[in-house]
Amino acid sequence: MERYVIEVKEYLAELFFIDFDDNSFALNDSLIDKGYMDSVGLIRILSWLEKKYEYQADFSTIVPEDYDTVIKLAEHISNHISEQ
């Protein structure tokens, strides 16, 4: 799962300009609570997941809080990859 944590951090750093090196954003910090992710940000993250990992999101059951931390995103990827 470490690989996915790194990939998620790289993507979020590019998308939201988060500096993970200064320790101001932890892996379990909420993107929503920190003001980074709104509905458009969630769509961009889900689109990235779908393209990069062939992840098919069920938009009828999406709860933003399920995708709002580095750890949760890495877990989604890991679970999806293991199901294939």
C-alpha positions as CSV (number, residue, x, y, z in Angstrom):
1,M,0.0,0.0,0.0
2,E,3.0,2.3,0.5
3,R,3.3,2.6,-3.3
4,Y,-0.3,3.9,-3.5
5,V,0.3,6.4,-0.6
6,I,3.2,7.8,-2.6
7,E,1.2,8.0,-5.8
8,V,-1.8,9.7,-4.0
9,K,0.5,12.2,-2.3
10,E,2.1,13.1,-5.6
11,Y,-1.3,13.6,-7.3
12,L,-2.7,15.6,-4.5
13,A,0.4,17.8,-4.3
14,E,0.0,18.5,-8.0
15,L,-3.8,19.0,-7.9
16,F,-4.1,21.0,-4.7
17,F,-0.5,22.2,-4.2
18,I,-0.2,20.5,-0.9
19,D,3.3,20.5,0.6
20,F,3.6,17.2,2.4
21,D,7.3,17.9,3.2
22,D,6.6,20.6,5.7
23,N,4.4,18.2,7.9
24,S,1.5,20.6,7.9
25,F,-0.7,17.9,6.2
26,A,-0.8,14.4,7.6
27,L,-1.8,11.3,5.7
28,N,-5.1,11.0,7.7
29,D,-6.0,14.7,7.5
30,S,-9.3,15.5,5.8
31,L,-9.0,17.2,2.5
32,I,-12.5,18.5,3.1
33,D,-11.8,19.9,6.6
34,K,-8.5,21.5,5.4
35,G,-10.4,23.3,2.6
36,Y,-8.8,21.5,-0.3
37,M,-11.6,19.3,-1.6
38,D,-15.0,20.4,-2.8
39,S,-17.3,18.7,-5.2
40,V,-15.2,19.6,-8.2
41,G,-12.1,18.4,-6.4
42,L,-13.8,15.1,-5.6
43,I,-14.8,14.6,-9.3
44,R,-11.2,15.3,-10.3
45,I,-9.9,12.7,-7.8
46,L,-12.4,10.1,-8.9
47,S,-11.6,10.8,-12.6
48,W,-7.9,10.3,-11.8
49,L,-8.7,7.0,-10.0
50,E,-10.7,5.8,-12.9
51,K,-8.0,6.6,-15.5
52,K,-4.9,5.5,-13.6
53,Y,-6.2,2.4,-11.9
54,E,-9.2,1.5,-14.1
55,Y,-11.3,2.1,-11.0
56,Q,-15.1,2.2,-11.6
57,A,-16.7,4.5,-9.1
58,D,-20.4,4.0,-8.4
59,F,-21.6,7.6,-8.4
60,S,-24.9,6.7,-6.7
61,T,-23.2,5.6,-3.5
62,I,-20.3,8.1,-3.3
63,V,-19.7,9.7,0.1
64,P,-17.1,12.4,-0.1
65,E,-15.7,11.5,3.3
66,D,-14.8,8.1,2.0
67,Y,-12.2,9.8,-0.4
68,D,-11.0,12.7,1.8
69,T,-7.6,11.4,3.1
70,V,-4.4,10.0,1.6
71,I,-4.9,6.8,3.6
72,K,-8.5,6.3,2.4
73,L,-7.6,6.9,-1.2
74,A,-4.6,4.5,-1.0
75,E,-6.9,1.9,0.6
76,H,-9.5,2.3,-2.2
77,I,-6.8,1.7,-4.7
78,S,-5.3,-1.3,-2.9
79,N,-8.7,-2.9,-2.4
80,H,-9.6,-2.3,-6.1
81,I,-6.3,-3.8,-7.3
82,S,-6.6,-6.8,-5.1
83,E,-10.1,-7.5,-6.4
84,Q,-8.9,-7.7,-10.0
